[in-house]
Amino acid sequence: MAEVSDYVADIKKYTKSVDEDKVKTIVTYCGIALRNRDSSLVSATDETELATVRDGFAAKKLELSAKDADAGIAKVVKTMDGVNQKGRVTFYYLLAEETGTLGKL
């Protein structure tokens, strides 16, 4: 599993300021999923995967409606366009930032 500093460095590719405490919260939330290469990534081309992000992290942790979650997810997918291996922690952080829900972490 990567160090928090590795996740912070990846997130900084997409946003200027990163709250390390929020990153730690996401890493804790993801837990064991980050140990497996496949589950540590988000497949933006897999509708089932994006539904899992919407119905899991976005709904449960960020308390977003499906509509708001889908809009946020679409923006994050666009932001990370061209990146074949989208890190789950980065994706989740950008989703929270995009939807104005970092404070819920």
FIKOLZA-1660 file (N, C-alpha, C; in steps of 0.1 Angstrom, whole numbers, plus 5000, padded with zeros to 4 digits):
% residues 105
   i   px   py   pz ch aa at
   1 5009 4988 5000  A  M  N
   1 5000 5000 5000  A  M CA
   1 5009 5012 5000  A  M  C
   2 5005 5022 4993  A  A  N
   2 5013 5035 4992  A  A CA
   2 5012 5043 5004  A  A  C
   3 5021 5052 5006  A  E  N
   3 5021 5061 5018  A  E CA
   3 5012 5072 5015  A  E  C
   4 5007 5079 5025  A  V  N
   4 4998 5090 5023  A  V CA
   4 5005 5101 5015  A  V  C
   5 5018 5103 5016  A  S  N
   5 5025 5113 5008  A  S CA
   5 5024 5109 4993  A  S  C
   6 5024 5097 4990  A  D  N
   6 5022 5093 4976  A  D CA
   6 5009 5097 4970  A  D  C
   7 4998 5095 4978  A  Y  N
   7 4985 5099 4974  A  Y CA
   7 4984 5114 4973  A  Y  C
   8 4990 5121 4982  A  V  N
   8 4990 5136 4982  A  V CA
   8 4997 5140 4969  A  V  C
   9 5008 5134 4965  A  A  N
   9 5015 5138 4953  A  A CA
   9 5007 5136 4941  A  A  C
  10 4999 5125 4941  A  D  N
  10 4991 5122 4929  A  D CA
  10 4979 5132 4928  A  D  C
  11 4973 5135 4939  A  I  N
  11 4962 5145 4940  A  I CA
  11 4967 5159 4935  A  I  C
  12 4979 5162 4939  A  K  N
  12 4984 5175 4935  A  K CA
  12 4986 5177 4920  A  K  C
  13 4985 5166 4912  A  K  N
  13 4986 5167 4898  A  K CA
  13 4973 5174 4892  A  K  C
  14 4962 5174 4900  A  Y  N
  14 4949 5179 4896  A  Y CA
  14 4944 5191 4904  A  Y  C
  15 4950 5194 4915  A  T  N
  15 4945 5205 4923  A  T CA
  15 4956 5211 4930  A  T  C
  16 4955 5224 4933  A  K  N
  16 4966 5232 4939  A  K CA
  16 4969 5228 4954  A  K  C
  17 4958 5228 4962  A  S  N
  17 4960 5225 4976  A  S CA
  17 4954 5212 4980  A  S  C
  18 4961 5205 4988  A  V  N
  18 4956 5192 4993  A  V CA
  18 4956 5191 5008  A  V  C
  19 4945 5187 5014  A  D  N
  19 4944 5186 5028  A  D CA
  19 4948 5172 5032  A  D  C
  20 4960 5170 5038  A  E  N
  20 4965 5157 5041  A  E CA
  20 4956 5149 5050  A  E  C
  21 4950 5156 5060  A  D  N
  21 4941 5149 5069  A  D CA
  21 4929 5143 5062  A  D  C
  22 4924 5150 5052  A  K  N
  22 4913 5145 5044  A  K CA
  22 4917 5133 5036  A  K  C
  23 4930 5133 5031  A  V  N
  23 4935 5122 5023  A  V CA
  23 4936 5110 5033  A  V  C
  24 4941 5112 5045  A  K  N
  24 4942 5101 5055  A  K CA
  24 4928 5095 5057  A  K  C
  25 4918 5103 5058  A  T  N
  25 4904 5099 5060  A  T CA
  25 4899 5090 5049  A  T  C
  26 4903 5094 5037  A  I  N
  26 4899 5086 5025  A  I CA
  26 4906 5072 5025  A  I  C
  27 4919 5073 5028  A  V  N
  27 4927 5060 5029  A  V CA
  27 4921 5051 5039  A  V  C
  28 4918 5056 5050  A  T  N
  28 4911 5048 5061  A  T CA
  28 4898 5042 5056  A  T  C
  29 4890 5051 5049  A  Y  N
  29 4877 5046 5044  A  Y CA
  29 4879 5035 5034  A  Y  C
  30 4889 5036 5025  A  C  N
  30 4891 5026 5015  A  C CA
  30 4897 5013 5021  A  C  C
  31 4905 5014 5031  A  G  N
  31 4910 5003 5039  A  G CA
  31 4917 4993 5030  A  G  C
  32 4912 4980 5032  A  I  N
  32 4918 4969 5025  A  I CA
  32 4917 4970 5010  A  I  C
  33 4908 4977 5004  A  A  N
  33 4907 4978 4990  A  A CA
  33 4920 4984 4984  A  A  C
  34 4927 4991 4991  A  L  N
  34 4940 4997 4986  A  L CA
  34 4951 4987 4985  A  L  C
  35 4949 4976 4991  A  R  N
  35 4960 4965 4990  A  R CA
  35 4960 4958 4977  A  R  C
  36 4949 4958 4970  A  N  N
  36 4948 4951 4958  A  N CA
  36 4949 4961 4946  A  N  C
  37 4957 4958 4937  A  R  N
  37 4959 4967 4926  A  R CA
  37 4946 4971 4918  A  R  C
  38 4938 4961 4915  A  D  N
  38 4926 4963 4908  A  D CA
  38 4916 4971 4916  A  D  C
  39 4914 4968 4929  A  S  N
  39 4904 4976 4937  A  S CA
  39 4910 4989 4941  A  S  C
  40 4922 4992 4939  A  S  N
  40 4928 5005 4943  A  S CA
  40 4926 5015 4932  A  S  C
  41 4920 5011 4921  A  L  N
  41 4918 5019 4909  A  L CA
  41 4903 5021 4906  A  L  C
  42 4900 5031 4900  A  V  N
  42 4886 5034 4895  A  V CA
  42 4886 5033 4880  A  V  C
  43 4877 5024 4875  A  S  N
  43 4876 5023 4860  A  S CA
  43 4864 5032 4856  A  S  C
  44 4868 5043 4849  A  A  N
  44 4858 5053 4845  A  A CA
  44 4850 5048 4833  A  A  C
  45 4854 5037 4827  A  T  N
  45 4846 5032 4815  A  T CA
  45 4837 5021 4819  A  T  C
  46 4837 5017 4832  A  D  N
  46 4828 5006 4837  A  D CA
  46 4817 5013 4845  A  D  C
  47 4805 5012 4839  A  E  N
  47 4793 5019 4846  A  E CA
  47 4790 5013 4859  A  E  C
  48 4793 5000 4861  A  T  N
  48 4790 4993 4874  A  T CA
  48 4800 4999 4884  A  T  C
  49 4812 5001 4880  A  E  N
  49 4822 5007 4889  A  E CA
  49 4818 5021 4894  A  E  C
  50 4814 5029 4884  A  L  N
  50 4809 5043 4887  A  L CA
  50 4797 5043 4896  A  L  C
  51 4788 5033 4894  A  A  N
  51 4776 5032 4902  A  A CA
  51 4780 5028 4917  A  A  C
  52 4791 5020 4918  A  T  N
  52 4796 5017 4931  A  T CA
  52 4802 5029 4938  A  T  C
  53 4809 5037 4931  A  V  N
  53 4814 5050 4936  A  V CA
  53 4802 5059 4941  A  V  C
  54 4792 5060 4932  A  R  N
  54 4781 5068 4935  A  R CA
  54 4773 5063 4947  A  R  C
  55 4770 5050 4948  A  D  N
  55 4762 5045 4958  A  D CA
  55 4769 5042 4971  A  D  C
  56 4783 5041 4970  A  G  N
  56 4791 5039 4982  A  G CA
  56 4796 5051 4987  A  G  C
  57 4808 5055 4983  A  F  N
  57 4815 5067 4989  A  F CA
  57 4807 5080 4987  A  F  C
  58 4802 5082 4976  A  A  N
  58 4795 5095 4974  A  A CA
  58 4782 5096 4982  A  A  C
  59 4774 5085 4983  A  A  N
  59 4762 5085 4990  A  A CA
  59 4764 5084 5005  A  A  C
  60 4773 5075 5009  A  K  N
  60 4774 5072 5023  A  K CA
  60 4784 5081 5031  A  K  C
  61 4795 5085 5024  A  K  N
  61 4805 5093 5031  A  K CA
  61 4802 5108 5028  A  K  C
  62 4799 5111 5016  A  L  N
  62 4797 5125 5012  A  L CA
  62 4783 5130 5013  A  L  C
  63 4774 5120 5015  A  E  N
  63 4759 5123 5016  A  E CA
  63 4754 5130 5004  A  E  C
  64 4758 5126 4992  A  L  N
  64 4754 5132 4980  A  L CA
  64 4742 5125 4974  A  L  C
  65 4733 5132 4968  A  S  N
  65 4722 5126 4961  A  S CA
  65 4728 5119 4948  A  S  C
  66 4721 5110 4943  A  A  N
  66 4726 5103 4931  A  A CA
  66 4728 5113 4919  A  A  C
  67 4720 5122 4918  A  K  N
  67 4721 5133 4907  A  K CA
  67 4734 5141 4909  A  K  C
  68 4736 5146 4922  A  D  N
  68 4748 5153 4925  A  D CA
  68 4761 5145 4923  A  D  C
  69 4760 5132 4928  A  A  N
  69 4771 5123 4927  A  A CA
  69 4775 5121 4913  A  A  C
  70 4765 5118 4904  A  D  N
  70 4767 5115 4890  A  D CA
  70 4774 5127 4883  A  D  C
  71 4769 5139 4887  A  A  N
  71 4775 5151 4881  A  A CA
  71 4789 5153 4885  A  A  C
  72 4792 5151 4898  A  G  N
  72 4806 5152 4903  A  G CA
  72 4815 5142 4897  A  G  C
  73 4810 5129 4896  A  I  N
  73 4818 5119 4890  A  I CA
  73 4821 5122 4876  A  I  C
  74 4812 5127 4868  A  A  N
  74 4814 5130 4854  A  A CA
  74 4825 5141 4853  A  A  C
  75 4825 5151 4862  A  K  N
  75 4835 5161 4862  A  K CA
  75 4849 5156 4866  A  K  C
  76 4850 5146 4875  A  V  N
  76 4862 5140 4879  A  V CA
  76 4868 5132 4867  A  V  C
  77 4859 5124 4861  A  V  N
  77 4863 5116 4849  A  V CA
  77 4869 5125 4839  A  V  C
  78 4863 5137 4836  A  K  N
  78 4868 5146 4826  A  K CA
  78 4881 5152 4831  A  K  C
  79 4882 5155 4844  A  T  N
  79 4895 5161 4849  A  T CA
  79 4906 5151 4847  A  T  C
  80 4903 5138 4849  A  M  N
  80 4914 5128 4849  A  M CA
  80 4914 5121 4835  A  M  C
  81 4908 5127 4825  A  D  N
  81 4908 5122 4812  A  D CA
  81 4922 5119 4807  A  D  C
  82 4924 5108 4801  A  G  N
  82 4938 5105 4796  A  G CA
  82 4946 5097 4806  A  G  C
  83 4941 5096 4818  A  V  N
  83 4948 5088 4828  A  V CA
  83 4942 5074 4828  A  V  C
  84 4950 5064 4824  A  N  N
  84 4944 5051 4823  A  N CA
  84 4942 5044 4836  A  N  C
  85 4950 5047 4846  A  Q  N
  85 4949 5041 4859  A  Q CA
  85 4946 5052 4870  A  Q  C
  86 4933 5054 4872  A  K  N
  86 4928 5064 4881  A  K CA
  86 4928 5059 4895  A  K  C
  87 4937 5064 4903  A  G  N
  87 4938 5060 4917  A  G CA
  87 4925 5063 4925  A  G  C
  88 4920 5053 4933  A  R  N
  88 4908 5055 4940  A  R CA
  88 4908 5066 4950  A  R  C
  89 4919 5068 4957  A  V  N
  89 4920 5079 4967  A  V CA
  89 4920 5092 4960  A  V  C
  90 4927 5094 4949  A  T  N
  90 4927 5106 4941  A  T CA
  90 4913 5109 4936  A  T  C
  91 4907 5099 4930  A  F  N
  91 4893 5100 4925  A  F CA
  91 4884 5105 4935  A  F  C
  92 4884 5098 4947  A  Y  N
  92 4875 5102 4958  A  Y CA
  92 4878 5116 4963  A  Y  C
  93 4890 5120 4964  A  Y  N
  93 4894 5133 4969  A  Y CA
  93 4888 5144 4959  A  Y  C
  94 4891 5142 4946  A  L  N
  94 4886 5151 4936  A  L CA
  94 4871 5152 4936  A  L  C
  95 4864 5141 4938  A  L  N
  95 4850 5141 4939  A  L CA
  95 4845 5149 4950  A  L  C
  96 4851 5147 4962  A  A  N
  96 4847 5155 4974  A  A CA
  96 4850 5170 4971  A  A  C
  97 4861 5173 4965  A  E  N
  97 4865 5187 4962  A  E CA
  97 4855 5193 4952  A  E  C
  98 4852 5186 4942  A  E  N
  98 4843 5190 4931  A  E CA
  98 4829 5193 4936  A  E  C
  99 4825 5185 4945  A  T  N
  99 4811 5186 4950  A  T CA
  99 4810 5195 4963  A  T  C
 100 4821 5201 4967  A  G  N
 100 4821 5209 4979  A  G CA
 100 4818 5202 4992  A  G  C
 101 4822 5189 4992  A  T  N
 101 4819 5181 5004  A  T CA
 101 4832 5176 5011  A  T  C
 102 4843 5183 5009  A  L  N
 102 4855 5179 5016  A  L CA
 102 4853 5180 5031  A  L  C
 103 4845 5189 5036  A  G  N
 103 4842 5191 5050  A  G CA
 103 4835 5179 5056  A  G  C
 104 4829 5170 5048  A  K  N
 104 4822 5158 5054  A  K CA
 104 4832 5147 5057  A  K  C
 105 4845 5149 5052  A  L  N
 105 4855 5139 5055  A  L CA
 105 4861 5140 5069  A  L  C
% end
